Amino acid sequence: VQEDLEKTKEELKSKVMSAHVPEPVHGENDNEEGDDSSAEASAELTSAAAYKDRSEEERMTEAEKNERVQKHLL
């Protein structure tokens, strides 16, 4: 069981490190007046998206770990 936990921990680390959050695409009609607030809002969205991606990966990793442990116990 300890081996499974270590393997899961390493998988989680590698997935989190390799997670890629795409940069927001700005349209050609963006005017410079709202750049500061747009950049701040964009940073908040990117941060939220990264957190959501990480949470999804953690759930998938947890499910995979549970499957491995169940197979090990059978």
C-alpha positions in Angstrom: 0.0 0.0 0.0 2.9 2.4 0.8 4.3 1.7 -2.7 0.9 2.7 -4.2 0.9 5.9 -2.2 4.4 6.8 -3.3 3.6 6.1 -6.9 0.4 8.2 -6.7 2.3 11.0 -5.0 4.9 11.1 -7.8 2.1 10.9 -10.5 0.4 13.8 -9.0 3.5 15.9 -8.8 4.3 15.2 -12.5 0.8 16.0 -13.6 0.7 19.3 -11.6 4.1 20.3 -13.0 3.1 19.5 -16.5 -0.3 21.2 -16.4 -0.6 23.9 -19.0 -2.9 26.8 -18.8 -3.4 28.5 -22.2 -2.8 32.2 -22.4 -5.9 34.3 -23.0 -6.3 35.5 -26.5 -7.0 39.2 -27.0 -9.0 40.5 -29.9 -7.7 43.2 -32.3 -10.4 45.6 -31.0 -9.0 45.9 -27.5 -8.4 49.5 -26.5 -5.6 50.4 -24.1 -7.9 52.2 -21.6 -9.0 49.0 -19.9 -5.7 47.1 -20.1 -4.9 47.3 -16.4 -8.3 46.0 -15.3 -8.3 43.4 -18.2 -4.9 42.1 -17.1 -6.0 41.8 -13.5 -9.2 40.0 -14.5 -7.3 37.8 -16.9 -4.8 36.9 -14.1 -7.7 36.0 -11.8 -9.4 33.8 -14.4 -6.1 32.1 -15.2 -5.5 31.5 -11.5 -9.0 30.1 -11.2 -8.6 27.9 -14.3 -5.3 26.5 -13.0 -6.9 25.7 -9.6 -9.8 24.0 -11.4 -7.5 22.0 -13.6 -5.4 21.0 -10.5 -8.6 19.9 -8.7 -9.7 17.8 -11.6 -6.3 16.1 -11.8 -6.3 15.4 -8.1 -9.8 13.8 -8.4 -8.6 11.6 -11.3 -5.4 10.7 -9.5 -7.4 9.8 -6.4 -9.8 7.6 -8.4 -6.8 5.9 -10.1 -5.2 5.3 -6.7 -8.4 3.9 -5.3 -8.6 1.5 -8.2 -5.0 0.3 -7.7 -5.6 -0.2 -4.0 -8.8 -2.1 -4.7 -7.0 -4.4 -7.2 -4.2 -4.9 -4.7 -6.7 -5.9 -2.0 -8.5 -8.5 -4.2 
